[in-house]
Amino acid sequence: MVAAEAAEARVAFARLDEARVPAALVRAAELLRSRRGDVLDANAADVAAAEGSLDAGALDRLRLDEPRVETIAAGLEATASLPPIERVVRSWELSGGLRAEERRVPIGVVGANFEARPNVAADVASQVLKSGNVVVLRTGGAALGTVTALVDGVLRPALDEHGIPGAAVGLVRSSDRAGAEALVSCPELIRLVILRGSGPSTAALARRAALSGVRALAHAEGGGVLYVHESADREKLIALARESLDRLGVCNRLNLALVDRGAVPLARALLDVFAAAGLEARAGERASTLPGVLPLDEPIGHEWASDAARVETVTLELVEGLDEAVRIANDETSGLAAAICAEDADAAARFLDGYRGTAAYWNATTRWTDGFKLTGAPETGINVDWTPGPRGPVTYDDLYLRQYRVVPAGA
């Protein structure tokens, strides 16, 4: 099934006209609005089937309503309005009457495996198409009905209306784990796979991709860090904590709060925010004497947002100073995002310069670590690899191959 979808997508790639993609995405937004009833009905069936088997955070990610459908439509329109990729990066003259160019060229067929989160189907498909590539989608089984409605009732018809083969958006129509494994094991058809989801399963797919010779952009880990410096303003801290916890089942929410020894009186304010949100506070050894906390029974960088049984949990620990906070954020967390709450500008600069994760914030929430919020383009995922290449929110203008081209000067 995966091979057939990928083969059809590869044929579609040869006929993909980048100039027509923006109009097709605008049409997809129109179709989504006019057919939202069909999509919401499919989603209601998915949610009903998943109740009792998915945790509250996963159900929240799965569920659509009118505002969320409108957000998906707006994302399609936002992608359509983005400027096209600049294919020529630079050029220079060579000896012998030749000219060299550094260019960005399309990859071809891009695979995407993602959690049971319907909006991701539209986000990824639109970004991949905008980049000049085609895509094969594979979602978690809980969202398959909704994603099928989006692909067959919205995306493919919009492409067909604008002369782009509908097969440019492929879909693995099976919830079997074998589908995900096959997606990362077809290097002759799919050279790059975007992986999103929970840590262990996504990490396993990334390893399988590497063994198969398929490049993976893996979004396997999440977890936002908030460091409370001794100069932090109490009201700003409370606002940051609340904003960081508006949704619990998302990768960029607050998972770990590090409170400076000099800011211990502010820990009470954090705990009050956690309690008001109905969260369980787990404390490391140093913070274990604070009132109302439970002992930490996981490693300090544990991502509660991906813990199905304990998503309504957050970790708090005391640190001896800024250097220790930076070390923990760098060495003991995913490297997704970290924020400092501080009025001391020098301390904030030291924290921002020392942190090596994908996004660093001063008096701003890690919830900004989102392609749409941060760059204006829906993301395909957030890559936390410690290697050169696209890192942080990955959008359409990251999905290319570098190519050098040499031609006669003046050609």
N, C-alpha and C positions, 0 to 999 in steps of 0.2 A: 504493500500500500504506500509506504513512504517513498520507495523507489519510483513508483508510478507517478505520484504527485510531483516529485522532484524532476522527473523526466519531462513532464508536461510544463512545469515551470521553466525549465531550461529552453524549451522550444519557444515559450512566451517571451523569454528574455531577448531572443533574437529579434522579436517584433516590438519590443518596448520602445515607445517614443517618449522621451523625457519631457518634451514640450507639452504633451497632452496630459501629463499626470496631474498638474494643478487643477485643471478643469474637472477631471475625473474625481478628485478628492472633494471639490466643492459639491459635485453632484452626489457623492456618497453622503455628505452631510445632509443634503436635501432629502435623500431617500431615507436616511435614518430618522429624520423628524417625521416624515410622512408614514413610515412603517414602524414607528416606535411601539405601537401596540403589539405587533408581532414579536418584537424583540423583548418587550416586558413580559409577555405571556410565556415565552420560552424561558426567560430568566426566573419567573415565578415557579415554573415547573422544576428548574434546576435547584432553586433554593429549597423547595419543599422536599425534594429527594435527598438533599444534603443535610437537612436538620437532623440532629442526633448523631451525625458522623463527623461533622466539622465543628471546630471550636468557634467561639464568638467572633474572634478576629478574622478567621477565614470566611465565615458567613458574611461578615461586613464587606470583605473584599469582593465576594461573589455577587452580592445583592445590587441590583440596579433599581433606580426610581427615575421619575421625570427629570429632576435636576442633574442626575448623573448621566442620563442619556444626552441631555443638552450639553454637558461638559465634553462628552465624546464627540458630538457634532462640532462643537467649537474647536476642539483639538484638530479635527480633520481640516477645518477651514484655516486654522492657524498654520498648519503644515503647508497647505496649498499656497499661502501667501509668502512663505519664506523665499529668499532669493535662491536661485539654482546654485549648485556647486560650481565654483570656479575651477574649471578643469586644468587650466595652465597655471602653475604656481610661479614659475620663473623661467626665463630663457637667457642664453648667453652664446656668444660666438666662439667657435672652435677654429683651429687652424685648418687649412685645406679647403676653405670656403664652405664650412659646415656650421650649422646652428643646432644647439642642444636645448631641449625643453624638459623641465620636470613637470609631469602631469599627474592628475588624479583620474584613474580609470575605474569603472565599475567592477565589482567582484563577480557578479553573475547571480547564482542562486544562494540565498541566505536562509538558513534554517532558524527557527525560533521556538524554543520550548519554554513555556511559562506556566505559572500557577493558575489556579481556577479564579481568574480575575478578568472578566470580559473586556474591560476597557483596554487592556494590554493588547488584545488582538488588533484593535483599530490603531492604537498608538504605534505598534511595531510595523504593521503593514504599511501605514502611511509614510513612516520614516524610511523604510526600505525602498518603497517605490520612488519617493522623492530623491533618494540617493542614486537612482538609475539602476537599481537591482530589483530582482523578484524574490518572493519569500514563500517558504513552506511553514505554516503554523502548526504547532501541536500544543494543546492546552490540557490542564488537569481535567480529569473526567467529570468533575462536578460542574464545570462550566461549558461542557461540550455542546449542549443544546443551544445555549445563548450564543456562543461563538459561531456555531453553524448558521444561526439566523443572521448574524452580522455578515458573515462571508457570503452566503448564498442570496440573502435578501437585500444587501446594501453594497458591499464592496465589489463583488463580481459584476453585478448589473451596471454599476457606475462605470467600471472599466470598459465593459463591452460597449456601452453607449458612446464612448469616446475613442473607439478604435483600438483599445488595448485588450489583448486576450485576458479573459477572466482568470485563466490558469496562472496569471502572474501572482495571484494570491492563492497558494495551495493550502490545503487543510488535511491533516491526518485525522480521519474520522473514526478513531478508536481510542478508548481510554486505557488500553493496555500499556503497561510499562514498556513492553517491547517496542512500541512505537517511538518512544523517546530514545531508546537505545539505538534503534535503527537510524534515527535522524542524525545522530552524531557518528555514524559508522559508514557513511557513503561519500568518501572523499572524491570519487569520480564525478559525483553529481552536486554535492553540497560541500563547499570549501570552508565556510564559516557558519557557526551556529551560535546564536545568542541564547544564553541559559539564564533563566530566572526561577527563583523558588527557594525552598528551604535549604539550609546549609548542607547536610549530609547527602541528600539525594542529588542535588545539583553538583556538588563536588565530585560525586561518583560519576556523573555524566561527563564532567570536564575531564576526568582521568580517562574515561573510555574514548572520548574524542581525541585526546592526545595520542593514545595508542593506535588510533585509526588514521592519524594524519590529518585530522580536522581541527582547524583553529576554533577555539571557543572564547567568547566574551562572556564570562560568567558573573552573574549577580547572585552569588551564593550566600553572602553574608550581609548583615545590616547592623544597626545599632548606633544610636546617637549618644555622644558623650557631652556632658555639661560640667565644666569646671567652675567652681564658685571661688573666686579670688577674695582675699580679705578686704579688698576695696569695693566689693560688689554692692550695688544699691538694692535694698530689700524689695522695693516695689518692682524694679526691673526684673529681679530674679523671679518673683512670683509670676509675673507676666510671661517670662520666657518658659518657665516650667509648665504653665498652663498651655501655652501655644505648642509646646513640644509633645503634649499628651492628648491632643484633640482627637487623634485616632490611634488605637493601640496596635492594630494589626499591620502597620506599615513599617518599612525598613528604617526610615529616617527619624522615627520618634525617639524620645529619651529612654534609653535603657540603663545608662550608668551615670550617676551624679557623683562627682568628686568634690568634696568640700575641704577647703584649706583649713588647717588648724586654727588660723587666725580668723576664720569665718564661721566657727562652730555655732555661734548664736543664730546664724542664718539657716542652719540645718532644720531648726524647728519650722521655719516658714516652708521649706521644701516638703517636710513630712506632712504638714497641714494640707498642701496642694495634693499630695499623693492620697491622703485619706479622703479628701473631698471628691476625688476622682474614683474612689472605690478601689484603689490599688493597694496591693500588699507590698510593703517595703522590706527588702532583704538587705541586711547590713553586713559589711565586712567586719573583720575582727576589731579594728580600731573604732568603728562606729557602733559596735554591738551594745554599748551602754546607753545609747540614745533611747528615749521612751517610744514604745510602740513599734519597734522593729523586730524582725525575726532573723535568725542566723542565716547567713548566706551559705547555701548548699550546692552551689555551682561555681565554676571559675569566674573570676571577676568580670571578664568580658562577655559573659553569656548573653545571647540575644533573646530576651524574653518575647520579643515580637514574633519570633518564629517557634516559640515553645507552645504547642497547641494546648497543653494542659494548664499552662500558667501564664497566659498572655497578659493578665492583669497584675503584673509584677514589675517592680523596678528595683535597681540596686543602688545603694548609697554607701560610700566609703570616705573616710577622712584621709587626707594626704598631708605630708609635711611641708609642701610648698609647690611652687609652679613647676620646677624641674621634674618632680616626681609625677605630677599630673600629666605632663607631656610624655614622660616615659611610659606610663600606663596606657595612655591613648595610642601611642605608637606601637607598643609591643604586646599589649594584652587585649586589644580590641580589633575589630575587623578592618579599621582604617577607613570606614565610610565617611564619618563626619564628626567633628568635635567643635564645641563652642566654649568660649570663656565669658563669664559675666564679671565685669570689672569696670571701675571708673578710672583706674590707673592705666594710662595710655602706654607707658613703657612696658608694663606687665603684659598687656594685651598684645603688643608687638612681639614680645619674646615668645608668647604662646603660639601666635600665628606663624612665626618663623620656625619654631621648633617642631610643629606638628607636620607629619608627612602623609596624612590621609588625603582623601579626594576632595574634601571641602572643609574649610576652617572659618569660624564665625566669631565675631566680637559683638556681644549684646544682641545677638540675633539667633533665632532658633534653627536647629539642625533640620527642621522640616522644610527648609528652603532647598535641601538637597534633592531636587526634583527637576527633571528637564524642563517641564512646562513653566514652573514657577521661576526657575533660575535663568533659563536661556530663551524662553518663549517658544521652545520646540518640544513637543511630547517626546519622551525618551524611549529608547528601546530597552534600556536597563541602566544600572549603575555598576560600572566595572571597578573593582577594588584591587586589581592586579598591581603588584609592585614591579612592573616592567614598562618599558616604553610602549607607546601606543595610546589608543583612546582610553581615558580613565575618567572616573566620575560619571555624570550623566552622559550617556552615549546617544547622539542624535544623528540625523541624516548625513551631516557633513563630516562624520567620522568613518562612514562606511565606504571606503574606497581603497584601492591599491595604488601605491606609488609606481610610476613608470617613467623611465627616461627615454626620450625620443630624439634621434639625431637625423636631420634632414639637410638638404642643400640650403645654404643661406639665401634668403629671398623667396624660398618656396612657400 
